[in-house]
Amino acid sequence: MDQTLKATEIALGFHPDGYRIDKTASPMERYTQWQILPGNRWRNPKPVCFDSLPQEGWFAKDKFDWDEPVNSSEDDA
């Protein structure tokens, strides 16, 4: 299993509770909370402040393998 990291150690990564850190993104998309739908689909990102993120249990990524965020209402159509 991958080693987990602290939020302060992440430049690009995710937390299994539905949070993402992307320090390469625009300020409103750096720290986001997502709704996780069946099939492990992440949808409906909402900006959050760094202090509201879980501080431990993060997984670092080199890049994300999904396209631009899609709202679940669009996806369910």
The 8 nearest C-alpha neighbors of each residue, nearest first, counted from 0:
[[1, 2, 3, 58, 56, 57, 4, 59],
 [2, 0, 3, 58, 59, 4, 57, 56],
 [1, 3, 0, 4, 58, 57, 56, 59],
 [2, 4, 56, 57, 58, 1, 5, 55],
 [3, 5, 57, 56, 55, 58, 8, 6],
 [4, 6, 55, 8, 7, 54, 57, 56],
 [5, 7, 54, 8, 9, 55, 57, 4],
 [6, 8, 5, 9, 54, 10, 4, 55],
 [9, 7, 6, 5, 4, 10, 59, 57],
 [10, 8, 6, 11, 7, 12, 59, 20],
 [9, 11, 22, 21, 20, 12, 8, 59],
 [12, 10, 21, 20, 9, 60, 59, 22],
 [11, 13, 59, 60, 20, 58, 19, 9],
 [14, 12, 19, 58, 18, 57, 20, 15],
 [13, 15, 57, 18, 16, 17, 56, 58],
 [16, 14, 17, 13, 18, 57, 56, 58],
 [17, 15, 14, 18, 35, 53, 33, 13],
 [18, 16, 33, 15, 32, 14, 35, 34],
 [19, 17, 32, 14, 13, 31, 33, 16],
 [18, 20, 13, 31, 30, 12, 14, 32],
 [19, 21, 30, 12, 11, 29, 13, 22],
 [22, 20, 11, 29, 23, 24, 10, 19],
 [21, 23, 29, 10, 24, 20, 11, 25],
 [22, 24, 21, 25, 29, 11, 10, 26],
 [25, 23, 29, 22, 21, 28, 26, 27],
 [24, 26, 28, 27, 29, 23, 22, 21],
 [25, 27, 29, 28, 24, 30, 22, 23],
 [28, 26, 25, 46, 29, 30, 24, 31],
 [27, 29, 25, 26, 30, 24, 46, 31],
 [30, 28, 21, 22, 24, 26, 20, 27],
 [29, 31, 20, 47, 28, 19, 46, 49],
 [32, 30, 46, 45, 19, 47, 18, 44],
 [31, 33, 18, 45, 44, 17, 19, 46],
 [34, 32, 44, 17, 43, 42, 41, 18],
 [33, 35, 42, 41, 43, 36, 17, 44],
 [36, 34, 41, 40, 39, 33, 17, 42],
 [35, 37, 40, 39, 41, 38, 34, 42],
 [38, 36, 39, 40, 35, 41, 34, 42],
 [37, 39, 40, 36, 35, 41, 42, 34],
 [40, 38, 37, 36, 35, 41, 42, 34],
 [41, 39, 36, 38, 35, 37, 42, 34],
 [40, 42, 35, 34, 33, 36, 39, 43],
 [43, 41, 34, 70, 33, 69, 71, 44],
 [44, 42, 70, 33, 34, 71, 45, 69],
 [45, 43, 33, 32, 31, 42, 46, 34],
 [44, 46, 32, 31, 47, 33, 43, 28],
 [47, 45, 31, 27, 30, 28, 32, 44],
 [48, 46, 31, 30, 45, 32, 49, 51],
 [47, 49, 50, 51, 30, 46, 52, 31],
 [48, 50, 51, 52, 30, 47, 6, 29],
 [49, 51, 48, 52, 53, 54, 47, 6],
 [50, 52, 49, 48, 47, 53, 54, 30],
 [53, 51, 49, 50, 54, 18, 48, 6],
 [54, 52, 55, 51, 6, 56, 14, 50],
 [53, 55, 6, 5, 52, 56, 7, 57],
 [56, 54, 5, 53, 57, 6, 4, 3],
 [55, 57, 3, 4, 14, 5, 58, 54],
 [58, 56, 14, 4, 3, 13, 55, 5],
 [57, 59, 3, 12, 13, 4, 14, 60],
 [58, 60, 12, 11, 9, 57, 13, 61],
 [61, 59, 12, 62, 11, 58, 63, 13],
 [60, 62, 11, 59, 63, 12, 10, 64],
 [63, 61, 60, 64, 11, 12, 59, 65],
 [62, 64, 65, 60, 61, 12, 66, 11],
 [63, 65, 62, 66, 61, 60, 67, 41],
 [66, 64, 63, 67, 68, 41, 62, 40],
 [67, 65, 68, 64, 63, 69, 41, 42],
 [66, 68, 69, 65, 42, 64, 70, 63],
 [69, 67, 42, 66, 70, 43, 44, 41],
 [68, 70, 42, 71, 67, 43, 73, 74],
 [69, 71, 43, 72, 73, 42, 74, 68],
 [70, 72, 74, 73, 42, 75, 69, 43],
 [73, 71, 75, 74, 70, 76, 69, 43],
 [74, 72, 71, 70, 76, 75, 69, 42],
 [73, 75, 71, 72, 76, 70, 69, 42],
 [76, 74, 72, 73, 71, 70, 69, 36],
 [75, 73, 74, 72, 71, 70, 69, 42]]
